[in-house]
Amino acid sequence: MGNSKSVLWSQKPPSRLSVIIPTLNEEKDIEATIRSTERTADATPGRVEVIVADGGSVDQTVDIARRCGAKVVAGARGRGPQMNAGARQATGEVLLFLHADTRLPPDYDKAVLASLDGRAPDGAAGPARGHPSDATDAHADQASRARARPWGYFPLTIEGESFGLRIVEAGVRARNALFALPYGDQAIYVNRDVFWSVGGFREVPLLEDVSLVRDLKKSGFHPVRASLPVSTSGRRWEGLGVLQTTLMNQAILLAWKLGVDEERLATWYRGRASARKAVGAQKGAKSG
């Protein structure tokens, strides 16, 4: 008989959740974000752990996080490296990656754990090569992965009154429905073993969330959607302008799909964002 371990799936439902928050000078938002993690349906002590993965904040972010009861770990600057650093310290069966300006809804833990079936590959290496039953095992493994839903995301609402933000929300819903392509601000959550089986986040300067989603789907793992929405800050859209921000994001995504290096894209993004922030500051000064 072949290596049947590759096609076995644990039927035990996940019971512990690790929330990992990457931060860099987030003193204005981090307390509210951590407080949102406390709104759980299950009040069992230790059910949820909160890990703040900091990239070298020079403000009060780390002090606030510790005061709120979060575990703080240091990581090389960048969301990908920071979230990987947090994941290495996590003890939960499910990892939930939460941006520092995104708030979880009440009973989010129930929504997450209910949406997952708890199955994860028992051994990430796959069937042993060269055995006569390899083809059978590979087919069974593929079928098991097709049935499994070991990762997911939340619907998104954006804070702010602008009609443009409602259009962005509609675009997010369409992208999720048509392509099952959530972004990092939708609080992606994933079975820990599955996360590491695809290598975790790529340690790139941007698009680490899109890369993870692509790697999960390429490995045969498809997402579920939680029943409740998260709420994220509208500051990046309002600061740069809804249309400009959306166009810039789509241009970066298209360039990435065409093979442009992430370092070049990050340099271009930072330059454009800085220029638009400067213009916004000038407009604010003139109107003041």
Phi and psi in degrees as GROMACS dihedral restraints (atoms count N, CA, C in turn):
[ dihedral_restraints ]
;  ai    aj    ak    al  type     phi  dphi    fc
    3     4     5     6     1   -72.1    20    10
    4     5     6     7     1  -176.2    20    10
    6     7     8     9     1   -74.2    20    10
    7     8     9    10     1    89.6    20    10
    9    10    11    12     1   -72.7    20    10
   10    11    12    13     1   -13.2    20    10
   12    13    14    15     1   -60.6    20    10
   13    14    15    16     1   -30.4    20    10
   15    16    17    18     1   -68.0    20    10
   16    17    18    19     1   -18.8    20    10
   18    19    20    21     1  -113.0    20    10
   19    20    21    22     1     5.9    20    10
   21    22    23    24     1   -84.2    20    10
   22    23    24    25     1   142.8    20    10
   24    25    26    27     1  -127.8    20    10
   25    26    27    28     1   132.2    20    10
   27    28    29    30     1   -67.4    20    10
   28    29    30    31     1   128.0    20    10
   30    31    32    33     1   -91.5    20    10
   31    32    33    34     1    -1.4    20    10
   33    34    35    36     1   -72.8    20    10
   34    35    36    37     1   123.6    20    10
   36    37    38    39     1   -63.2    20    10
   37    38    39    40     1   143.8    20    10
   39    40    41    42     1   -63.3    20    10
   40    41    42    43     1   139.7    20    10
   42    43    44    45     1  -121.3    20    10
   43    44    45    46     1    -7.7    20    10
   45    46    47    48     1  -135.6    20    10
   46    47    48    49     1   137.5    20    10
   48    49    50    51     1  -122.2    20    10
   49    50    51    52     1   131.5    20    10
   51    52    53    54     1  -110.1    20    10
   52    53    54    55     1   120.7    20    10
   54    55    56    57     1   -98.5    20    10
   55    56    57    58     1   121.9    20    10
   57    58    59    60     1  -115.1    20    10
   58    59    60    61     1   121.7    20    10
   60    61    62    63     1  -118.1    20    10
   61    62    63    64     1   112.0    20    10
   63    64    65    66     1   -79.4    20    10
   64    65    66    67     1   135.7    20    10
   66    67    68    69     1  -134.7    20    10
   67    68    69    70     1   151.4    20    10
   69    70    71    72     1  -155.5    20    10
   70    71    72    73     1   102.1    20    10
   72    73    74    75     1    56.2    20    10
   73    74    75    76     1    58.1    20    10
   75    76    77    78     1  -113.6    20    10
   76    77    78    79     1    35.1    20    10
   78    79    80    81     1   -61.7    20    10
   79    80    81    82     1   -24.4    20    10
   81    82    83    84     1   -76.5    20    10
   82    83    84    85     1   -25.7    20    10
   84    85    86    87     1  -113.7    20    10
   85    86    87    88     1   -24.2    20    10
   87    88    89    90     1   -63.9    20    10
   88    89    90    91     1   -36.5    20    10
   90    91    92    93     1   -64.4    20    10
   91    92    93    94     1   -46.1    20    10
   93    94    95    96     1   -63.0    20    10
   94    95    96    97     1   -36.1    20    10
   96    97    98    99     1   -67.2    20    10
   97    98    99   100     1   -46.1    20    10
   99   100   101   102     1   -63.8    20    10
  100   101   102   103     1   -41.0    20    10
  102   103   104   105     1   -60.5    20    10
  103   104   105   106     1   -32.5    20    10
  105   106   107   108     1   -66.5    20    10
  106   107   108   109     1   -25.7    20    10
  108   109   110   111     1   -72.5    20    10
  109   110   111   112     1   -14.0    20    10
  111   112   113   114     1   -83.3    20    10
  112   113   114   115     1    -9.5    20    10
  114   115   116   117     1   -86.4    20    10
  115   116   117   118     1    63.0    20    10
  117   118   119   120     1   -95.2    20    10
  118   119   120   121     1   154.9    20    10
  120   121   122   123     1   -77.1    20    10
  121   122   123   124     1   -32.1    20    10
  123   124   125   126     1  -105.6    20    10
  124   125   126   127     1   116.2    20    10
  126   127   128   129     1   -90.1    20    10
  127   128   129   130     1    10.8    20    10
  129   130   131   132     1   -58.6    20    10
  130   131   132   133     1   126.1    20    10
  132   133   134   135     1   -57.1    20    10
  133   134   135   136     1   134.8    20    10
  135   136   137   138     1    83.8    20    10
  136   137   138   139     1    -1.5    20    10
  138   139   140   141     1   -62.8    20    10
  139   140   141   142     1   -38.7    20    10
  141   142   143   144     1  -125.0    20    10
  142   143   144   145     1   131.4    20    10
  144   145   146   147     1  -113.1    20    10
  145   146   147   148     1   145.2    20    10
  147   148   149   150     1  -116.1    20    10
  148   149   150   151     1   124.5    20    10
  150   151   152   153     1  -120.5    20    10
  151   152   153   154     1   121.3    20    10
  153   154   155   156     1   -97.0    20    10
  154   155   156   157     1   118.5    20    10
  156   157   158   159     1  -101.7    20    10
  157   158   159   160     1   102.3    20    10
  159   160   161   162     1   -96.5    20    10
  160   161   162   163     1   141.8    20    10
  162   163   164   165     1  -103.4    20    10
  163   164   165   166     1    22.5    20    10
  165   166   167   168     1   106.2    20    10
  166   167   168   169     1    39.6    20    10
  168   169   170   171     1   -60.5    20    10
  169   170   171   172     1   141.5    20    10
  171   172   173   174     1  -110.4    20    10
  172   173   174   175     1     3.5    20    10
  174   175   176   177     1  -101.7    20    10
  175   176   177   178     1  -151.5    20    10
  177   178   179   180     1   -93.1    20    10
  178   179   180   181     1    12.6    20    10
  180   181   182   183     1   -53.4    20    10
  181   182   183   184     1   -52.0    20    10
  183   184   185   186     1   -64.5    20    10
  184   185   186   187     1   -42.9    20    10
  186   187   188   189     1   -62.5    20    10
  187   188   189   190     1   -42.6    20    10
  189   190   191   192     1   -64.1    20    10
  190   191   192   193     1   -43.7    20    10
  192   193   194   195     1   -60.2    20    10
  193   194   195   196     1   -44.7    20    10
  195   196   197   198     1   -66.0    20    10
  196   197   198   199     1   -39.9    20    10
  198   199   200   201     1   -62.2    20    10
  199   200   201   202     1   -31.5    20    10
  201   202   203   204     1   -83.4    20    10
  202   203   204   205     1     0.5    20    10
  204   205   206   207     1    93.5    20    10
  205   206   207   208     1     7.0    20    10
  207   208   209   210     1   -81.1    20    10
  208   209   210   211     1   149.8    20    10
  210   211   212   213     1   -82.1    20    10
  211   212   213   214     1   132.5    20    10
  213   214   215   216     1  -110.8    20    10
  214   215   216   217     1   128.1    20    10
  216   217   218   219     1  -124.5    20    10
  217   218   219   220     1   151.4    20    10
  219   220   221   222     1   -98.8    20    10
  220   221   222   223     1   142.8    20    10
  222   223   224   225     1  -141.1    20    10
  223   224   225   226     1   158.4    20    10
  225   226   227   228     1   -57.9    20    10
  226   227   228   229     1   143.0    20    10
  228   229   230   231     1   -61.0    20    10
  229   230   231   232     1   136.7    20    10
  231   232   233   234     1   128.1    20    10
  232   233   234   235     1   138.1    20    10
  234   235   236   237     1   -59.4    20    10
  235   236   237   238     1   -43.0    20    10
  237   238   239   240     1   -58.4    20    10
  238   239   240   241     1   -57.3    20    10
  240   241   242   243     1   -59.8    20    10
  241   242   243   244     1   -39.2    20    10
  243   244   245   246     1   -66.0    20    10
  244   245   246   247     1   -44.3    20    10
  246   247   248   249     1   -68.4    20    10
  247   248   249   250     1   -34.8    20    10
  249   250   251   252     1   -63.4    20    10
  250   251   252   253     1   -40.9    20    10
  252   253   254   255     1   -61.6    20    10
  253   254   255   256     1   -41.9    20    10
  255   256   257   258     1   -65.2    20    10
  256   257   258   259     1   -40.6    20    10
  258   259   260   261     1   -64.3    20    10
  259   260   261   262     1   -33.4    20    10
  261   262   263   264     1   -65.8    20    10
  262   263   264   265     1   -26.6    20    10
  264   265   266   267     1   -93.2    20    10
  265   266   267   268     1    -6.4    20    10
  267   268   269   270     1   -76.1    20    10
  268   269   270   271     1   147.4    20    10
  270   271   272   273     1  -112.9    20    10
  271   272   273   274     1    -6.5    20    10
  273   274   275   276     1   -76.1    20    10
  274   275   276   277     1   153.5    20    10
  276   277   278   279     1   -71.7    20    10
  277   278   279   280     1   -24.8    20    10
  279   280   281   282     1  -120.2    20    10
  280   281   282   283     1   133.4    20    10
  282   283   284   285     1  -106.0    20    10
  283   284   285   286     1   127.0    20    10
  285   286   287   288     1  -116.0    20    10
  286   287   288   289     1   120.8    20    10
  288   289   290   291     1  -100.4    20    10
  289   290   291   292     1   116.4    20    10
  291   292   293   294     1  -120.0    20    10
  292   293   294   295     1   121.3    20    10
  294   295   296   297     1   -65.8    20    10
  295   296   297   298     1   151.1    20    10
  297   298   299   300     1   -67.8    20    10
  298   299   300   301     1   -17.0    20    10
  300   301   302   303     1  -108.2    20    10
  301   302   303   304     1    20.2    20    10
  303   304   305   306     1  -116.6    20    10
  304   305   306   307     1   137.5    20    10
  306   307   308   309     1  -110.2    20    10
  307   308   309   310     1   137.3    20    10
  309   310   311   312     1   -83.4    20    10
  310   311   312   313     1   149.2    20    10
  312   313   314   315     1   -81.3    20    10
  313   314   315   316     1   162.3    20    10
  315   316   317   318     1   -57.2    20    10
  316   317   318   319     1   143.1    20    10
  318   319   320   321     1    64.5    20    10
  319   320   321   322     1    26.1    20    10
  321   322   323   324     1   -61.5    20    10
  322   323   324   325     1   -32.8    20    10
  324   325   326   327     1   -63.3    20    10
  325   326   327   328     1   -40.8    20    10
  327   328   329   330     1   -64.6    20    10
  328   329   330   331     1   -40.9    20    10
  330   331   332   333     1   -63.2    20    10
  331   332   333   334     1   -41.1    20    10
  333   334   335   336     1   -67.5    20    10
  334   335   336   337     1   -54.4    20    10
  336   337   338   339     1   -68.0    20    10
  337   338   339   340     1   -30.4    20    10
  339   340   341   342     1   -71.3    20    10
  340   341   342   343     1   -28.4    20    10
  342   343   344   345     1   -81.0    20    10
  343   344   345   346     1   -18.2    20    10
  345   346   347   348     1   -99.3    20    10
  346   347   348   349     1   145.8    20    10
  348   349   350   351     1   -93.2    20    10
  349   350   351   352     1    -1.8    20    10
  351   352   353   354     1    81.4    20    10
  352   353   354   355     1     1.9    20    10
  354   355   356   357     1   -89.1    20    10
  355   356   357   358     1   137.4    20    10
  357   358   359   360     1  -143.6    20    10
  358   359   360   361     1   151.4    20    10
  360   361   362   363     1   -58.6    20    10
  361   362   363   364     1   133.7    20    10
  363   364   365   366     1   -88.2    20    10
  364   365   366   367     1    79.3    20    10
  366   367   368   369     1   107.9    20    10
  367   368   369   370     1   119.3    20    10
  369   370   371   372     1   -88.1    20    10
  370   371   372   373     1    -8.2    20    10
  372   373   374   375     1   -76.7    20    10
  373   374   375   376     1   -21.4    20    10
  375   376   377   378     1    88.0    20    10
  376   377   378   379     1  -179.6    20    10
  378   379   380   381     1   -67.1    20    10
  379   380   381   382     1   150.8    20    10
  381   382   383   384     1   -64.2    20    10
  382   383   384   385     1   139.5    20    10
  384   385   386   387     1   -78.1    20    10
  385   386   387   388     1   148.2    20    10
  387   388   389   390     1    89.3    20    10
  388   389   390   391     1    -2.0    20    10
  390   391   392   393     1   -85.4    20    10
  391   392   393   394     1   143.4    20    10
  393   394   395   396     1   -55.9    20    10
  394   395   396   397     1   -26.9    20    10
  396   397   398   399     1   -93.3    20    10
  397   398   399   400     1    12.2    20    10
  399   400   401   402     1   -53.8    20    10
  400   401   402   403     1   -45.2    20    10
  402   403   404   405     1   -63.4    20    10
  403   404   405   406     1   -41.4    20    10
  405   406   407   408     1   -65.1    20    10
  406   407   408   409     1   -44.8    20    10
  408   409   410   411     1   -63.4    20    10
  409   410   411   412     1   -41.7    20    10
  411   412   413   414     1   -63.7    20    10
  412   413   414   415     1   -40.1    20    10
  414   415   416   417     1   -65.6    20    10
  415   416   417   418     1   -43.5    20    10
  417   418   419   420     1   -65.1    20    10
  418   419   420   421     1   -38.4    20    10
  420   421   422   423     1   -64.2    20    10
  421   422   423   424     1   -42.2    20    10
  423   424   425   426     1   -63.1    20    10
  424   425   426   427     1   -41.4    20    10
  426   427   428   429     1   -65.1    20    10
  427   428   429   430     1   -40.5    20    10
  429   430   431   432     1   -63.2    20    10
  430   431   432   433     1   -41.5    20    10
  432   433   434   435     1   -66.1    20    10
  433   434   435   436     1   -36.9    20    10
  435   436   437   438     1   -63.9    20    10
  436   437   438   439     1   -34.3    20    10
  438   439   440   441     1   -79.4    20    10
  439   440   441   442     1   -26.7    20    10
  441   442   443   444     1   -75.4    20    10
  442   443   444   445     1   148.1    20    10
  444   445   446   447     1  -132.7    20    10
  445   446   447   448     1    74.6    20    10
  447   448   449   450     1   -89.7    20    10
  448   449   450   451     1    10.3    20    10
  450   451   452   453     1  -150.2    20    10
  451   452   453   454     1   161.9    20    10
  453   454   455   456     1  -163.6    20    10
  454   455   456   457     1  -170.3    20    10
  456   457   458   459     1  -157.2    20    10
  457   458   459   460     1   168.9    20    10
  459   460   461   462     1  -104.2    20    10
  460   461   462   463     1   148.7    20    10
  462   463   464   465     1   -59.5    20    10
  463   464   465   466     1   159.7    20    10
  465   466   467   468     1  -120.6    20    10
  466   467   468   469     1   132.3    20    10
  468   469   470   471     1  -118.8    20    10
  469   470   471   472     1   148.2    20    10
  471   472   473   474     1  -116.9    20    10
  472   473   474   475     1   128.5    20    10
  474   475   476   477     1   -70.3    20    10
  475   476   477   478     1   134.3    20    10
  477   478   479   480     1   136.1    20    10
  478   479   480   481     1   155.7    20    10
  480   481   482   483     1   -96.8    20    10
  481   482   483   484     1    -8.2    20    10
  483   484   485   486     1   -61.6    20    10
  484   485   486   487     1   135.5    20    10
  486   487   488   489     1   -62.4    20    10
  487   488   489   490     1   -31.0    20    10
  489   490   491   492     1   -60.1    20    10
  490   491   492   493     1   -33.9    20    10
  492   493   494   495     1   -68.0    20    10
  493   494   495   496     1   -31.6    20    10
  495   496   497   498     1   -67.8    20    10
  496   497   498   499     1   -34.1    20    10
  498   499   500   501     1   -66.9    20    10
  499   500   501   502     1   -41.1    20    10
  501   502   503   504     1   -60.4    20    10
  502   503   504   505     1   -44.1    20    10
  504   505   506   507     1   -59.1    20    10
  505   506   507   508     1   -42.1    20    10
  507   508   509   510     1   -63.8    20    10
  508   509   510   511     1   -38.6    20    10
  510   511   512   513     1   -64.2    20    10
  511   512   513   514     1   -38.3    20    10
  513   514   515   516     1   -63.5    20    10
  514   515   516   517     1   -44.5    20    10
  516   517   518   519     1   -60.7    20    10
  517   518   519   520     1   -41.6    20    10
  519   520   521   522     1   -66.0    20    10
  520   521   522   523     1   -42.9    20    10
  522   523   524   525     1   -61.9    20    10
  523   524   525   526     1   -41.8    20    10
  525   526   527   528     1   -66.2    20    10
  526   527   528   529     1   -42.8    20    10
  528   529   530   531     1   -68.3    20    10
  529   530   531   532     1   -40.4    20    10
  531   532   533   534     1   -84.0    20    10
  532   533   534   535     1   -37.4    20    10
  534   535   536   537     1  -122.5    20    10
  535   536   537   538     1    -3.4    20    10
  537   538   539   540     1    48.7    20    10
  538   539   540   541     1    51.7    20    10
  540   541   542   543     1  -123.1    20    10
  541   542   543   544     1    79.8    20    10
  543   544   545   546     1   -76.6    20    10
  544   545   546   547     1   154.7    20    10
  546   547   548   549     1  -103.9    20    10
  547   548   549   550     1   172.5    20    10
  549   550   551   552     1   -63.0    20    10
  550   551   552   553     1   -26.3    20    10
  552   553   554   555     1   -74.5    20    10
  553   554   555   556     1     1.6    20    10
  555   556   557   558     1   -98.6    20    10
  556   557   558   559     1    17.7    20    10
  558   559   560   561     1    53.7    20    10
  559   560   561   562     1    64.8    20    10
  561   562   563   564     1   -63.7    20    10
  562   563   564   565     1   135.1    20    10
  564   565   566   567     1  -128.5    20    10
  565   566   567   568     1   148.0    20    10
  567   568   569   570     1  -154.4    20    10
  568   569   570   571     1   143.8    20    10
  570   571   572   573     1   -56.3    20    10
  571   572   573   574     1   133.3    20    10
  573   574   575   576     1   -58.7    20    10
  574   575   576   577     1   -44.1    20    10
  576   577   578   579     1   -65.7    20    10
  577   578   579   580     1   -38.1    20    10
  579   580   581   582     1   -66.1    20    10
  580   581   582   583     1   -41.1    20    10
  582   583   584   585     1   -55.7    20    10
  583   584   585   586     1   -48.6    20    10
  585   586   587   588     1   -75.6    20    10
  586   587   588   589     1   -24.8    20    10
  588   589   590   591     1   -65.6    20    10
  589   590   591   592     1   -24.5    20    10
  591   592   593   594     1   -99.8    20    10
  592   593   594   595     1     7.4    20    10
  594   595   596   597     1    93.8    20    10
  595   596   597   598     1     6.8    20    10
  597   598   599   600     1    69.3    20    10
  598   599   600   601     1  -159.0    20    10
  600   601   602   603     1   -75.4    20    10
  601   602   603   604     1   141.4    20    10
  603   604   605   606     1   -71.5    20    10
  604   605   606   607     1   137.4    20    10
  606   607   608   609     1   -89.5    20    10
  607   608   609   610     1    72.3    20    10
  609   610   611   612     1  -116.8    20    10
  610   611   612   613     1   160.7    20    10
  612   613   614   615     1   -72.3    20    10
  613   614   615   616     1   -16.9    20    10
  615   616   617   618     1  -162.0    20    10
  616   617   618   619     1   168.4    20    10
  618   619   620   621     1    64.2    20    10
  619   620   621   622     1    23.1    20    10
  621   622   623   624     1   -64.5    20    10
  622   623   624   625     1   -30.3    20    10
  624   625   626   627     1   -71.0    20    10
  625   626   627   628     1   -44.7    20    10
  627   628   629   630     1   -64.7    20    10
  628   629   630   631     1   -38.4    20    10
  630   631   632   633     1   -63.6    20    10
  631   632   633   634     1   -41.6    20    10
  633   634   635   636     1   -63.4    20    10
  634   635   636   637     1   -45.7    20    10
  636   637   638   639     1   -59.3    20    10
  637   638   639   640     1   -44.1    20    10
  639   640   641   642     1   -62.1    20    10
  640   641   642   643     1   -43.7    20    10
  642   643   644   645     1   -64.9    20    10
  643   644   645   646     1   -39.6    20    10
  645   646   647   648     1   -63.8    20    10
  646   647   648   649     1   -45.1    20    10
  648   649   650   651     1   -69.3    20    10
  649   650   651   652     1   -36.5    20    10
  651   652   653   654     1   -63.6    20    10
  652   653   654   655     1   -29.3    20    10
  654   655   656   657     1   -83.6    20    10
  655   656   657   658     1     1.9    20    10
  657   658   659   660     1    92.6    20    10
  658   659   660   661     1     8.7    20    10
  660   661   662   663     1  -100.2    20    10
  661   662   663   664     1   124.4    20    10
  663   664   665   666     1  -113.0    20    10
  664   665   666   667     1   151.6    20    10
  666   667   668   669     1   -88.3    20    10
  667   668   669   670     1   161.5    20    10
  669   670   671   672     1  -112.5    20    10
  670   671   672   673     1   163.0    20    10
  672   673   674   675     1  -115.7    20    10
  673   674   675   676     1   129.6    20    10
  675   676   677   678     1   -65.7    20    10
  676   677   678   679     1   159.5    20    10
  678   679   680   681     1   -83.1    20    10
  679   680   681   682     1   -14.2    20    10
  681   682   683   684     1  -117.9    20    10
  682   683   684   685     1   147.3    20    10
  684   685   686   687     1   -89.3    20    10
  685   686   687   688     1   148.5    20    10
  687   688   689   690     1   -88.4    20    10
  688   689   690   691     1   163.3    20    10
  690   691   692   693     1  -121.6    20    10
  691   692   693   694     1   126.3    20    10
  693   694   695   696     1  -118.8    20    10
  694   695   696   697     1   156.2    20    10
  696   697   698   699     1   -67.2    20    10
  697   698   699   700     1   141.6    20    10
  699   700   701   702     1   -91.2    20    10
  700   701   702   703     1    11.9    20    10
  702   703   704   705     1   -63.0    20    10
  703   704   705   706     1   -37.7    20    10
  705   706   707   708     1   -71.7    20    10
  706   707   708   709     1   -29.4    20    10
  708   709   710   711     1   -76.3    20    10
  709   710   711   712     1   -43.9    20    10
  711   712   713   714     1   -71.7    20    10
  712   713   714   715     1   -32.4    20    10
  714   715   716   717     1   -69.6    20    10
  715   716   717   718     1   -39.6    20    10
  717   718   719   720     1  -101.8    20    10
  718   719   720   721     1   -11.6    20    10
  720   721   722   723     1    99.4    20    10
  721   722   723   724     1   133.5    20    10
  723   724   725   726     1   -60.6    20    10
  724   725   726   727     1   -49.6    20    10
  726   727   728   729     1   -64.3    20    10
  727   728   729   730     1   -46.8    20    10
  729   730   731   732     1   -63.1    20    10
  730   731   732   733     1   -42.2    20    10
  732   733   734   735     1   -64.1    20    10
  733   734   735   736     1   -44.3    20    10
  735   736   737   738     1   -63.1    20    10
  736   737   738   739     1   -44.9    20    10
  738   739   740   741     1   -63.9    20    10
  739   740   741   742     1   -41.3    20    10
  741   742   743   744     1   -63.7    20    10
  742   743   744   745     1   -43.9    20    10
  744   745   746   747     1   -61.5    20    10
  745   746   747   748     1   -43.2    20    10
  747   748   749   750     1   -69.2    20    10
  748   749   750   751     1   -35.1    20    10
  750   751   752   753     1   -64.6    20    10
  751   752   753   754     1   -42.0    20    10
  753   754   755   756     1   -64.0    20    10
  754   755   756   757     1   -43.9    20    10
  756   757   758   759     1   -63.3    20    10
  757   758   759   760     1   -41.8    20    10
  759   760   761   762     1   -64.5    20    10
  760   761   762   763     1   -45.1    20    10
  762   763   764   765     1   -61.2    20    10
  763   764   765   766     1   -39.7    20    10
  765   766   767   768     1   -63.3    20    10
  766   767   768   769     1   -43.0    20    10
  768   769   770   771     1   -64.9    20    10
  769   770   771   772     1   -27.2    20    10
  771   772   773   774     1   -84.7    20    10
  772   773   774   775     1    -1.0    20    10
  774   775   776   777     1   101.8    20    10
  775   776   777   778     1     8.7    20    10
  777   778   779   780     1   -69.1    20    10
  778   779   780   781     1   135.9    20    10
  780   781   782   783     1   -62.2    20    10
  781   782   783   784     1   141.0    20    10
  783   784   785   786     1   -61.5    20    10
  784   785   786   787     1   -33.3    20    10
  786   787   788   789     1   -63.7    20    10
  787   788   789   790     1   -43.1    20    10
  789   790   791   792     1   -64.5    20    10
  790   791   792   793     1   -41.8    20    10
  792   793   794   795     1   -64.1    20    10
  793   794   795   796     1   -39.8    20    10
  795   796   797   798     1   -65.1    20    10
  796   797   798   799     1   -40.5    20    10
  798   799   800   801     1   -62.6    20    10
  799   800   801   802     1   -43.9    20    10
  801   802   803   804     1   -65.3    20    10
  802   803   804   805     1   -43.4    20    10
  804   805   806   807     1   -61.8    20    10
  805   806   807   808     1   -47.1    20    10
  807   808   809   810     1   -62.8    20    10
  808   809   810   811     1   -39.0    20    10
  810   811   812   813     1   -64.9    20    10
  811   812   813   814     1   -44.6    20    10
  813   814   815   816     1   -65.9    20    10
  814   815   816   817     1   -43.0    20    10
  816   817   818   819     1   -64.3    20    10
  817   818   819   820     1   -42.3    20    10
  819   820   821   822     1   -64.0    20    10
  820   821   822   823     1   -41.0    20    10
  822   823   824   825     1   -64.2    20    10
  823   824   825   826     1   -42.5    20    10
  825   826   827   828     1   -71.2    20    10
  826   827   828   829     1   -34.2    20    10
  828   829   830   831     1   -64.3    20    10
  829   830   831   832     1   -38.6    20    10
  831   832   833   834     1   -64.7    20    10
  832   833   834   835     1   -41.4    20    10
  834   835   836   837     1   -63.5    20    10
  835   836   837   838     1   -43.0    20    10
  837   838   839   840     1   -62.3    20    10
  838   839   840   841     1   -38.9    20    10
  840   841   842   843     1   -65.8    20    10
  841   842   843   844     1   -38.3    20    10
  843   844   845   846     1   -64.9    20    10
  844   845   846   847     1   -42.0    20    10
  846   847   848   849     1   -63.4    20    10
  847   848   849   850     1   -40.6    20    10
  849   850   851   852     1   -64.9    20    10
  850   851   852   853     1   -37.7    20    10
  852   853   854   855     1   -67.3    20    10
  853   854   855   856     1   -38.3    20    10
  855   856   857   858     1   -68.1    20    10
  856   857   858   859     1   -34.6    20    10
  858   859   860   861     1   -83.5    20    10
  859   860   861   862     1   -11.9    20    10
